Amino acid sequence: PAVVVAALGDIARARGMSDIAKASGITREALYKALRADAQPRFDTVNRVCAALGVKLVAQPVHA
């Protein structure tokens, strides 16, 4: 989970935290806090950031 959150934080900073904050409905300050290295954001926050970035997390069964 930490790697995913770190990657989302890197992408959000590259695209502009203000724009991602506005698109996700999360304040810019809360977004910085949620995506810092030692954070453990709620799934809802991760999902909203993904949606703002145009990314979807998918759980897919592994076929043996």
PDB file of N, H, CA, C and O in Angstrom:
ATOM      1  N   PRO A   1       0.800  -1.219   0.000  1.00  0.00           N
ATOM      2  CA  PRO A   1       0.000   0.000   0.000  1.00  0.00           C
ATOM      3  C   PRO A   1       0.840   1.280   0.000  1.00  0.00           C
ATOM      4  O   PRO A   1       0.467   2.270  -0.630  1.00  0.00           O
ATOM      5  N   ALA A   2       1.968   1.259   0.704  1.00  0.00           N
ATOM      6  H   ALA A   2       2.271   0.455   1.216  1.00  0.00           H
ATOM      7  CA  ALA A   2       2.801   2.452   0.784  1.00  0.00           C
ATOM      8  C   ALA A   2       3.368   2.830  -0.580  1.00  0.00           C
ATOM      9  O   ALA A   2       3.489   4.016  -0.889  1.00  0.00           O
ATOM     10  N   VAL A   3       3.710   1.856  -1.386  1.00  0.00           N
ATOM     11  H   VAL A   3       3.611   0.893  -1.135  1.00  0.00           H
ATOM     12  CA  VAL A   3       4.255   2.132  -2.715  1.00  0.00           C
ATOM     13  C   VAL A   3       3.187   2.754  -3.616  1.00  0.00           C
ATOM     14  O   VAL A   3       3.474   3.678  -4.379  1.00  0.00           O
ATOM     15  N   VAL A   4       1.977   2.253  -3.526  1.00  0.00           N
ATOM     16  H   VAL A   4       1.745   1.504  -2.907  1.00  0.00           H
ATOM     17  CA  VAL A   4       0.872   2.801  -4.321  1.00  0.00           C
ATOM     18  C   VAL A   4       0.607   4.243  -3.915  1.00  0.00           C
ATOM     19  O   VAL A   4       0.449   5.108  -4.776  1.00  0.00           O
ATOM     20  N   VAL A   5       0.558   4.510  -2.627  1.00  0.00           N
ATOM     21  H   VAL A   5       0.686   3.808  -1.927  1.00  0.00           H
ATOM     22  CA  VAL A   5       0.311   5.866  -2.133  1.00  0.00           C
ATOM     23  C   VAL A   5       1.450   6.800  -2.547  1.00  0.00           C
ATOM     24  O   VAL A   5       1.207   7.941  -2.940  1.00  0.00           O
ATOM     25  N   ALA A   6       2.674   6.323  -2.460  1.00  0.00           N
ATOM     26  H   ALA A   6       2.872   5.396  -2.141  1.00  0.00           H
ATOM     27  CA  ALA A   6       3.820   7.141  -2.870  1.00  0.00           C
ATOM     28  C   ALA A   6       3.745   7.457  -4.364  1.00  0.00           C
ATOM     29  O   ALA A   6       4.010   8.587  -4.776  1.00  0.00           O
ATOM     30  N   ALA A   7       3.388   6.472  -5.164  1.00  0.00           N
ATOM     31  H   ALA A   7       3.172   5.555  -4.830  1.00  0.00           H
ATOM     32  CA  ALA A   7       3.264   6.695  -6.609  1.00  0.00           C
ATOM     33  C   ALA A   7       2.154   7.695  -6.914  1.00  0.00           C
ATOM     34  O   ALA A   7       2.330   8.581  -7.751  1.00  0.00           O
ATOM     35  N   LEU A   8       1.020   7.562  -6.246  1.00  0.00           N
ATOM     36  H   LEU A   8       0.877   6.843  -5.566  1.00  0.00           H
ATOM     37  CA  LEU A   8      -0.074   8.520  -6.445  1.00  0.00           C
ATOM     38  C   LEU A   8       0.358   9.924  -6.054  1.00  0.00           C
ATOM     39  O   LEU A   8       0.010  10.898  -6.722  1.00  0.00           O
ATOM     40  N   GLY A   9       1.117  10.024  -4.970  1.00  0.00           N
ATOM     41  H   GLY A   9       1.400   9.234  -4.428  1.00  0.00           H
ATOM     42  CA  GLY A   9       1.617  11.329  -4.540  1.00  0.00           C
ATOM     43  C   GLY A   9       2.547  11.941  -5.572  1.00  0.00           C
ATOM     44  O   GLY A   9       2.460  13.136  -5.855  1.00  0.00           O
ATOM     45  N   ASP A  10       3.441  11.132  -6.138  1.00  0.00           N
ATOM     46  H   ASP A  10       3.512  10.161  -5.908  1.00  0.00           H
ATOM     47  CA  ASP A  10       4.354  11.625  -7.170  1.00  0.00           C
ATOM     48  C   ASP A  10       3.586  12.109  -8.399  1.00  0.00           C
ATOM     49  O   ASP A  10       3.879  13.172  -8.946  1.00  0.00           O
ATOM     50  N   ILE A  11       2.614  11.328  -8.819  1.00  0.00           N
ATOM     51  H   ILE A  11       2.376  10.464  -8.374  1.00  0.00           H
ATOM     52  CA  ILE A  11       1.819  11.691  -9.995  1.00  0.00           C
ATOM     53  C   ILE A  11       0.999  12.946  -9.726  1.00  0.00           C
ATOM     54  O   ILE A  11       0.927  13.838 -10.572  1.00  0.00           O
ATOM     55  N   ALA A  12       0.384  13.014  -8.556  1.00  0.00           N
ATOM     56  H   ALA A  12       0.442  12.289  -7.870  1.00  0.00           H
ATOM     57  CA  ALA A  12      -0.433  14.175  -8.201  1.00  0.00           C
ATOM     58  C   ALA A  12       0.413  15.442  -8.157  1.00  0.00           C
ATOM     59  O   ALA A  12      -0.021  16.492  -8.631  1.00  0.00           O
ATOM     60  N   ARG A  13       1.610  15.354  -7.596  1.00  0.00           N
ATOM     61  H   ARG A  13       1.963  14.501  -7.212  1.00  0.00           H
ATOM     62  CA  ARG A  13       2.495  16.527  -7.558  1.00  0.00           C
ATOM     63  C   ARG A  13       2.920  16.927  -8.965  1.00  0.00           C
ATOM     64  O   ARG A  13       3.015  18.116  -9.267  1.00  0.00           O
ATOM     65  N   ALA A  14       3.176  15.946  -9.828  1.00  0.00           N
ATOM     66  H   ALA A  14       3.099  14.979  -9.582  1.00  0.00           H
ATOM     67  CA  ALA A  14       3.584  16.237 -11.205  1.00  0.00           C
ATOM     68  C   ALA A  14       2.460  16.903 -11.993  1.00  0.00           C
ATOM     69  O   ALA A  14       2.712  17.766 -12.834  1.00  0.00           O
ATOM     70  N   ARG A  15       1.235  16.505 -11.723  1.00  0.00           N
ATOM     71  H   ARG A  15       1.031  15.804 -11.040  1.00  0.00           H
ATOM     72  CA  ARG A  15       0.096  17.077 -12.445  1.00  0.00           C
ATOM     73  C   ARG A  15      -0.432  18.359 -11.807  1.00  0.00           C
ATOM     74  O   ARG A  15      -1.188  19.105 -12.430  1.00  0.00           O
ATOM     75  N   GLY A  16      -0.034  18.606 -10.575  1.00  0.00           N
ATOM     76  H   GLY A  16       0.579  18.000 -10.069  1.00  0.00           H
ATOM     77  CA  GLY A  16      -0.481  19.805  -9.865  1.00  0.00           C
ATOM     78  C   GLY A  16      -1.460  19.456  -8.765  1.00  0.00           C
ATOM     79  O   GLY A  16      -2.598  19.067  -9.026  1.00  0.00           O
ATOM     80  N   MET A  17      -1.005  19.599  -7.531  1.00  0.00           N
ATOM     81  H   MET A  17      -0.080  19.915  -7.318  1.00  0.00           H
ATOM     82  CA  MET A  17      -1.835  19.227  -6.381  1.00  0.00           C
ATOM     83  C   MET A  17      -3.129  20.028  -6.322  1.00  0.00           C
ATOM     84  O   MET A  17      -4.168  19.494  -5.933  1.00  0.00           O
ATOM     85  N   SER A  18      -3.082  21.284  -6.699  1.00  0.00           N
ATOM     86  H   SER A  18      -2.238  21.717  -7.016  1.00  0.00           H
ATOM     87  CA  SER A  18      -4.302  22.098  -6.647  1.00  0.00           C
ATOM     88  C   SER A  18      -5.360  21.544  -7.584  1.00  0.00           C
ATOM     89  O   SER A  18      -6.533  21.465  -7.220  1.00  0.00           O
ATOM     90  N   ASP A  19      -4.953  21.159  -8.792  1.00  0.00           N
ATOM     91  H   ASP A  19      -4.000  21.224  -9.087  1.00  0.00           H
ATOM     92  CA  ASP A  19      -5.908  20.605  -9.758  1.00  0.00           C
ATOM     93  C   ASP A  19      -6.465  19.267  -9.278  1.00  0.00           C
ATOM     94  O   ASP A  19      -7.663  19.010  -9.396  1.00  0.00           O
ATOM     95  N   ILE A  20      -5.599  18.420  -8.738  1.00  0.00           N
ATOM     96  H   ILE A  20      -4.625  18.628  -8.642  1.00  0.00           H
ATOM     97  CA  ILE A  20      -6.043  17.107  -8.256  1.00  0.00           C
ATOM     98  C   ILE A  20      -6.945  17.277  -7.029  1.00  0.00           C
ATOM     99  O   ILE A  20      -7.936  16.564  -6.876  1.00  0.00           O
ATOM    100  N   ALA A  21      -6.595  18.221  -6.163  1.00  0.00           N
ATOM    101  H   ALA A  21      -5.789  18.800  -6.287  1.00  0.00           H
ATOM    102  CA  ALA A  21      -7.423  18.477  -4.985  1.00  0.00           C
ATOM    103  C   ALA A  21      -8.823  18.910  -5.407  1.00  0.00           C
ATOM    104  O   ALA A  21      -9.821  18.426  -4.873  1.00  0.00           O
ATOM    105  N   LYS A  22      -8.885  19.812  -6.356  1.00  0.00           N
ATOM    106  H   LYS A  22      -8.075  20.205  -6.790  1.00  0.00           H
ATOM    107  CA  LYS A  22     -10.185  20.302  -6.830  1.00  0.00           C
ATOM    108  C   LYS A  22     -11.002  19.174  -7.465  1.00  0.00           C
ATOM    109  O   LYS A  22     -12.195  19.037  -7.195  1.00  0.00           O
ATOM    110  N   ALA A  23     -10.354  18.372  -8.306  1.00  0.00           N
ATOM    111  H   ALA A  23      -9.385  18.483  -8.526  1.00  0.00           H
ATOM    112  CA  ALA A  23     -11.044  17.282  -8.994  1.00  0.00           C
ATOM    113  C   ALA A  23     -11.487  16.172  -8.045  1.00  0.00           C
ATOM    114  O   ALA A  23     -12.493  15.506  -8.291  1.00  0.00           O
ATOM    115  N   SER A  24     -10.740  15.972  -6.963  1.00  0.00           N
ATOM    116  H   SER A  24      -9.923  16.512  -6.763  1.00  0.00           H
ATOM    117  CA  SER A  24     -11.067  14.889  -6.028  1.00  0.00           C
ATOM    118  C   SER A  24     -12.003  15.339  -4.910  1.00  0.00           C
ATOM    119  O   SER A  24     -12.580  14.507  -4.210  1.00  0.00           O
ATOM    120  N   GLY A  25     -12.156  16.660  -4.737  1.00  0.00           N
ATOM    121  H   GLY A  25     -11.687  17.337  -5.305  1.00  0.00           H
ATOM    122  CA  GLY A  25     -12.991  17.156  -3.653  1.00  0.00           C
ATOM    123  C   GLY A  25     -12.303  17.101  -2.302  1.00  0.00           C
ATOM    124  O   GLY A  25     -12.964  17.127  -1.264  1.00  0.00           O
ATOM    125  N   ILE A  26     -10.974  17.025  -2.309  1.00  0.00           N
ATOM    126  H   ILE A  26     -10.437  17.005  -3.152  1.00  0.00           H
ATOM    127  CA  ILE A  26     -10.171  16.980  -1.094  1.00  0.00           C
ATOM    128  C   ILE A  26      -9.353  18.265  -1.056  1.00  0.00           C
ATOM    129  O   ILE A  26      -8.827  18.691  -2.085  1.00  0.00           O
ATOM    130  N   THR A  27      -9.240  18.887   0.110  1.00  0.00           N
ATOM    131  H   THR A  27      -9.668  18.541   0.945  1.00  0.00           H
ATOM    132  CA  THR A  27      -8.450  20.113   0.183  1.00  0.00           C
ATOM    133  C   THR A  27      -6.991  19.810  -0.146  1.00  0.00           C
ATOM    134  O   THR A  27      -6.506  18.700   0.072  1.00  0.00           O
ATOM    135  N   ARG A  28      -6.318  20.800  -0.665  1.00  0.00           N
ATOM    136  H   ARG A  28      -6.712  21.702  -0.842  1.00  0.00           H
ATOM    137  CA  ARG A  28      -4.916  20.630  -1.050  1.00  0.00           C
ATOM    138  C   ARG A  28      -4.070  20.216   0.148  1.00  0.00           C
ATOM    139  O   ARG A  28      -3.205  19.348   0.032  1.00  0.00           O
ATOM    140  N   GLU A  29      -4.317  20.830   1.285  1.00  0.00           N
ATOM    141  H   GLU A  29      -5.020  21.535   1.379  1.00  0.00           H
ATOM    142  CA  GLU A  29      -3.554  20.502   2.488  1.00  0.00           C
ATOM    143  C   GLU A  29      -3.791  19.054   2.914  1.00  0.00           C
ATOM    144  O   GLU A  29      -2.851  18.342   3.269  1.00  0.00           O
ATOM    145  N   ALA A  30      -5.050  18.626   2.876  1.00  0.00           N
ATOM    146  H   ALA A  30      -5.814  19.204   2.588  1.00  0.00           H
ATOM    147  CA  ALA A  30      -5.382  17.248   3.245  1.00  0.00           C
ATOM    148  C   ALA A  30      -4.786  16.261   2.247  1.00  0.00           C
ATOM    149  O   ALA A  30      -4.397  15.154   2.619  1.00  0.00           O
ATOM    150  N   LEU A  31      -4.717  16.658   0.997  1.00  0.00           N
ATOM    151  H   LEU A  31      -5.034  17.557   0.695  1.00  0.00           H
ATOM    152  CA  LEU A  31      -4.137  15.797  -0.029  1.00  0.00           C
ATOM    153  C   LEU A  31      -2.641  15.604   0.207  1.00  0.00           C
ATOM    154  O   LEU A  31      -2.137  14.484   0.123  1.00  0.00           O
ATOM    155  N   TYR A  32      -1.937  16.688   0.501  1.00  0.00           N
ATOM    156  H   TYR A  32      -2.347  17.598   0.570  1.00  0.00           H
ATOM    157  CA  TYR A  32      -0.509  16.563   0.832  1.00  0.00           C
ATOM    158  C   TYR A  32      -0.315  15.641   2.027  1.00  0.00           C
ATOM    159  O   TYR A  32       0.584  14.800   2.027  1.00  0.00           O
ATOM    160  N   LYS A  33      -1.150  15.798   3.036  1.00  0.00           N
ATOM    161  H   LYS A  33      -1.880  16.482   3.036  1.00  0.00           H
ATOM    162  CA  LYS A  33      -1.045  14.982   4.245  1.00  0.00           C
ATOM    163  C   LYS A  33      -1.331  13.502   3.947  1.00  0.00           C
ATOM    164  O   LYS A  33      -0.637  12.615   4.442  1.00  0.00           O
ATOM    165  N   ALA A  34      -2.358  13.254   3.133  1.00  0.00           N
ATOM    166  H   ALA A  34      -2.922  13.975   2.730  1.00  0.00           H
ATOM    167  CA  ALA A  34      -2.749  11.877   2.825  1.00  0.00           C
ATOM    168  C   ALA A  34      -1.733  11.159   1.955  1.00  0.00           C
ATOM    169  O   ALA A  34      -1.622   9.934   2.017  1.00  0.00           O
ATOM    170  N   LEU A  35      -0.981  11.910   1.136  1.00  0.00           N
ATOM    171  H   LEU A  35      -1.071  12.905   1.086  1.00  0.00           H
ATOM    172  CA  LEU A  35      -0.072  11.280   0.191  1.00  0.00           C
ATOM    173  C   LEU A  35       1.401  11.390   0.585  1.00  0.00           C
ATOM    174  O   LEU A  35       2.284  11.127  -0.231  1.00  0.00           O
ATOM    175  N   ARG A  36       1.666  11.775   1.830  1.00  0.00           N
ATOM    176  H   ARG A  36       0.948  11.988   2.494  1.00  0.00           H
ATOM    177  CA  ARG A  36       3.064  11.818   2.268  1.00  0.00           C
ATOM    178  C   ARG A  36       3.562  10.392   2.521  1.00  0.00           C
ATOM    179  O   ARG A  36       2.771   9.453   2.614  1.00  0.00           O
ATOM    180  N   ALA A  37       4.863  10.250   2.629  1.00  0.00           N
ATOM    181  H   ALA A  37       5.505  11.013   2.553  1.00  0.00           H
ATOM    182  CA  ALA A  37       5.497   8.928   2.687  1.00  0.00           C
ATOM    183  C   ALA A  37       5.003   8.055   3.834  1.00  0.00           C
ATOM    184  O   ALA A  37       4.841   6.849   3.649  1.00  0.00           O
ATOM    185  N   ASP A  38       4.762   8.619   4.999  1.00  0.00           N
ATOM    186  H   ASP A  38       4.894   9.599   5.149  1.00  0.00           H
ATOM    187  CA  ASP A  38       4.380   7.806   6.160  1.00  0.00           C
ATOM    188  C   ASP A  38       2.870   7.746   6.388  1.00  0.00           C
ATOM    189  O   ASP A  38       2.422   7.291   7.440  1.00  0.00           O
ATOM    190  N   ALA A  39       2.096   8.194   5.425  1.00  0.00           N
ATOM    191  H   ALA A  39       2.460   8.564   4.570  1.00  0.00           H
ATOM    192  CA  ALA A  39       0.629   8.233   5.584  1.00  0.00           C
ATOM    193  C   ALA A  39      -0.004   6.875   5.309  1.00  0.00           C
ATOM    194  O   ALA A  39       0.546   6.035   4.597  1.00  0.00           O
ATOM    195  N   GLN A  40      -1.164   6.697   5.893  1.00  0.00           N
ATOM    196  H   GLN A  40      -1.610   7.380   6.471  1.00  0.00           H
ATOM    197  CA  GLN A  40      -1.993   5.519   5.630  1.00  0.00           C
ATOM    198  C   GLN A  40      -3.400   6.009   5.317  1.00  0.00           C
ATOM    199  O   GLN A  40      -4.293   5.914   6.159  1.00  0.00           O
ATOM    200  N   PRO A  41      -3.603   6.534   4.105  1.00  0.00           N
ATOM    201  CA  PRO A  41      -4.906   7.113   3.769  1.00  0.00           C
ATOM    202  C   PRO A  41      -5.998   6.052   3.686  1.00  0.00           C
ATOM    203  O   PRO A  41      -5.739   4.873   3.446  1.00  0.00           O
ATOM    204  N   ARG A  42      -7.221   6.513   3.893  1.00  0.00           N
ATOM    205  H   ARG A  42      -7.432   7.471   4.088  1.00  0.00           H
ATOM    206  CA  ARG A  42      -8.373   5.619   3.743  1.00  0.00           C
ATOM    207  C   ARG A  42      -8.520   5.233   2.278  1.00  0.00           C
ATOM    208  O   ARG A  42      -8.064   5.950   1.387  1.00  0.00           O
ATOM    209  N   PHE A  43      -9.156   4.101   2.041  1.00  0.00           N
ATOM    210  H   PHE A  43      -9.526   3.519   2.765  1.00  0.00           H
ATOM    211  CA  PHE A  43      -9.361   3.653   0.660  1.00  0.00           C
ATOM    212  C   PHE A  43     -10.170   4.672  -0.126  1.00  0.00           C
ATOM    213  O   PHE A  43      -9.909   4.887  -1.309  1.00  0.00           O
ATOM    214  N   ASP A  44     -11.136   5.294   0.506  1.00  0.00           N
ATOM    215  H   ASP A  44     -11.349   5.119   1.467  1.00  0.00           H
ATOM    216  CA  ASP A  44     -11.952   6.306  -0.162  1.00  0.00           C
ATOM    217  C   ASP A  44     -11.073   7.435  -0.698  1.00  0.00           C
ATOM    218  O   ASP A  44     -11.295   7.914  -1.810  1.00  0.00           O
ATOM    219  N   THR A  45     -10.096   7.857   0.065  1.00  0.00           N
ATOM    220  H   THR A  45      -9.915   7.468   0.969  1.00  0.00           H
ATOM    221  CA  THR A  45      -9.188   8.922  -0.367  1.00  0.00           C
ATOM    222  C   THR A  45      -8.372   8.464  -1.569  1.00  0.00           C
ATOM    223  O   THR A  45      -8.246   9.199  -2.548  1.00  0.00           O
ATOM    224  N   VAL A  46      -7.822   7.268  -1.504  1.00  0.00           N
ATOM    225  H   VAL A  46      -7.924   6.671  -0.708  1.00  0.00           H
ATOM    226  CA  VAL A  46      -7.045   6.722  -2.610  1.00  0.00           C
ATOM    227  C   VAL A  46      -7.922   6.618  -3.855  1.00  0.00           C
ATOM    228  O   VAL A  46      -7.486   6.962  -4.953  1.00  0.00           O
ATOM    229  N   ASN A  47      -9.128   6.156  -3.691  1.00  0.00           N
ATOM    230  H   ASN A  47      -9.482   5.876  -2.799  1.00  0.00           H
ATOM    231  CA  ASN A  47     -10.052   5.992  -4.812  1.00  0.00           C
ATOM    232  C   ASN A  47     -10.394   7.346  -5.443  1.00  0.00           C
ATOM    233  O   ASN A  47     -10.453   7.459  -6.667  1.00  0.00           O
ATOM    234  N   ARG A  48     -10.618   8.364  -4.624  1.00  0.00           N
ATOM    235  H   ARG A  48     -10.570   8.272  -3.629  1.00  0.00           H
ATOM    236  CA  ARG A  48     -10.941   9.701  -5.136  1.00  0.00           C
ATOM    237  C   ARG A  48      -9.759  10.313  -5.873  1.00  0.00           C
ATOM    238  O   ARG A  48      -9.937  10.975  -6.896  1.00  0.00           O
ATOM    239  N   VAL A  49      -8.552  10.095  -5.359  1.00  0.00           N
ATOM    240  H   VAL A  49      -8.407   9.557  -4.528  1.00  0.00           H
ATOM    241  CA  VAL A  49      -7.351  10.595  -6.033  1.00  0.00           C
ATOM    242  C   VAL A  49      -7.172   9.861  -7.363  1.00  0.00           C
ATOM    243  O   VAL A  49      -6.863  10.485  -8.379  1.00  0.00           O
ATOM    244  N   CYS A  50      -7.361   8.565  -7.362  1.00  0.00           N
ATOM    245  H   CYS A  50      -7.612   8.058  -6.537  1.00  0.00           H
ATOM    246  CA  CYS A  50      -7.261   7.799  -8.609  1.00  0.00           C
ATOM    247  C   CYS A  50      -8.250   8.322  -9.651  1.00  0.00           C
ATOM    248  O   CYS A  50      -7.892   8.511 -10.813  1.00  0.00           O
ATOM    249  N   ALA A  51      -9.473   8.550  -9.236  1.00  0.00           N
ATOM    250  H   ALA A  51      -9.764   8.397  -8.292  1.00  0.00           H
ATOM    251  CA  ALA A  51     -10.482   9.063 -10.159  1.00  0.00           C
ATOM    252  C   ALA A  51     -10.077  10.425 -10.702  1.00  0.00           C
ATOM    253  O   ALA A  51     -10.253  10.695 -11.890  1.00  0.00           O
ATOM    254  N   ALA A  52      -9.541  11.279  -9.853  1.00  0.00           N
ATOM    255  H   ALA A  52      -9.398  11.060  -8.888  1.00  0.00           H
ATOM    256  CA  ALA A  52      -9.091  12.605 -10.289  1.00  0.00           C
ATOM    257  C   ALA A  52      -7.932  12.506 -11.271  1.00  0.00           C
ATOM    258  O   ALA A  52      -7.773  13.368 -12.135  1.00  0.00           O
ATOM    259  N   LEU A  53      -7.124  11.461 -11.141  1.00  0.00           N
ATOM    260  H   LEU A  53      -7.253  10.761 -10.439  1.00  0.00           H
ATOM    261  CA  LEU A  53      -5.992  11.252 -12.038  1.00  0.00           C
ATOM    262  C   LEU A  53      -6.392  10.496 -13.300  1.00  0.00           C
ATOM    263  O   LEU A  53      -5.585  10.355 -14.220  1.00  0.00           O
ATOM    264  N   GLY A  54      -7.631  10.011 -13.351  1.00  0.00           N
ATOM    265  H   GLY A  54      -8.286  10.126 -12.604  1.00  0.00           H
ATOM    266  CA  GLY A  54      -8.078   9.233 -14.499  1.00  0.00           C
ATOM    267  C   GLY A  54      -7.572   7.807 -14.476  1.00  0.00           C
ATOM    268  O   GLY A  54      -7.367   7.189 -15.521  1.00  0.00           O
ATOM    269  N   VAL A  55      -7.370   7.284 -13.257  1.00  0.00           N
ATOM    270  H   VAL A  55      -7.537   7.786 -12.409  1.00  0.00           H
ATOM    271  CA  VAL A  55      -6.851   5.930 -13.068  1.00  0.00           C
ATOM    272  C   VAL A  55      -7.864   5.125 -12.271  1.00  0.00           C
ATOM    273  O   VAL A  55      -8.542   5.664 -11.397  1.00  0.00           O
ATOM    274  N   LYS A  56      -7.968   3.832 -12.572  1.00  0.00           N
ATOM    275  H   LYS A  56      -7.417   3.394 -13.283  1.00  0.00           H
ATOM    276  CA  LYS A  56      -8.880   2.971 -11.834  1.00  0.00           C
ATOM    277  C   LYS A  56      -8.101   1.782 -11.288  1.00  0.00           C
ATOM    278  O   LYS A  56      -7.388   1.104 -12.028  1.00  0.00           O
ATOM    279  N   LEU A  57      -8.243   1.534  -9.989  1.00  0.00           N
ATOM    280  H   LEU A  57      -8.823   2.085  -9.388  1.00  0.00           H
ATOM    281  CA  LEU A  57      -7.656   0.339  -9.385  1.00  0.00           C
ATOM    282  C   LEU A  57      -8.620  -0.826  -9.607  1.00  0.00           C
ATOM    283  O   LEU A  57      -9.828  -0.692  -9.415  1.00  0.00           O
ATOM    284  N   VAL A  58      -8.074  -1.954 -10.009  1.00  0.00           N
ATOM    285  H   VAL A  58      -7.092  -2.062 -10.165  1.00  0.00           H
ATOM    286  CA  VAL A  58      -8.909  -3.104 -10.320  1.00  0.00           C
ATOM    287  C   VAL A  58      -8.379  -4.343  -9.611  1.00  0.00           C
ATOM    288  O   VAL A  58      -7.180  -4.620  -9.645  1.00  0.00           O
ATOM    289  N   ALA A  59      -9.276  -5.087  -8.967  1.00  0.00           N
ATOM    290  H   ALA A  59     -10.250  -4.862  -8.939  1.00  0.00           H
ATOM    291  CA  ALA A  59      -8.920  -6.394  -8.405  1.00  0.00           C
ATOM    292  C   ALA A  59      -9.339  -7.433  -9.432  1.00  0.00           C
ATOM    293  O   ALA A  59     -10.492  -7.474  -9.861  1.00  0.00           O
ATOM    294  N   GLN A  60      -8.395  -8.262  -9.817  1.00  0.00           N
ATOM    295  H   GLN A  60      -7.458  -8.228  -9.469  1.00  0.00           H
ATOM    296  CA  GLN A  60      -8.652  -9.237 -10.862  1.00  0.00           C
ATOM    297  C   GLN A  60      -8.222 -10.611 -10.375  1.00  0.00           C
ATOM    298  O   GLN A  60      -7.141 -10.751  -9.803  1.00  0.00           O
ATOM    299  N   PRO A  61      -9.050 -11.627 -10.593  1.00  0.00           N
ATOM    300  CA  PRO A  61      -8.652 -12.962 -10.136  1.00  0.00           C
ATOM    301  C   PRO A  61      -7.435 -13.475 -10.898  1.00  0.00           C
ATOM    302  O   PRO A  61      -7.255 -13.193 -12.082  1.00  0.00           O
ATOM    303  N   VAL A  62      -6.622 -14.220 -10.202  1.00  0.00           N
ATOM    304  H   VAL A  62      -6.768 -14.449  -9.240  1.00  0.00           H
ATOM    305  CA  VAL A  62      -5.448 -14.837 -10.819  1.00  0.00           C
ATOM    306  C   VAL A  62      -5.857 -16.234 -11.270  1.00  0.00           C
ATOM    307  O   VAL A  62      -6.374 -17.027 -10.483  1.00  0.00           O
ATOM    308  N   HIS A  63      -5.625 -16.519 -12.517  1.00  0.00           N
ATOM    309  H   HIS A  63      -5.205 -15.875 -13.156  1.00  0.00           H
ATOM    310  CA  HIS A  63      -5.962 -17.837 -13.046  1.00  0.00           C
ATOM    311  C   HIS A  63      -4.741 -18.751 -12.979  1.00  0.00           C
ATOM    312  O   HIS A  63      -3.653 -18.392 -13.428  1.00  0.00           O
ATOM    313  N   ALA A  64      -4.943 -19.926 -12.415  1.00  0.00           N
ATOM    314  H   ALA A  64      -5.827 -20.218 -12.050  1.00  0.00           H
ATOM    315  CA  ALA A  64      -3.823 -20.861 -12.269  1.00  0.00           C
ATOM    316  C   ALA A  64      -3.547 -21.622 -13.538  1.00  0.00           C
ATOM    317  O   ALA A  64      -2.635 -22.447 -13.577  1.00  0.00           O
TER     318      ALA A  64
END
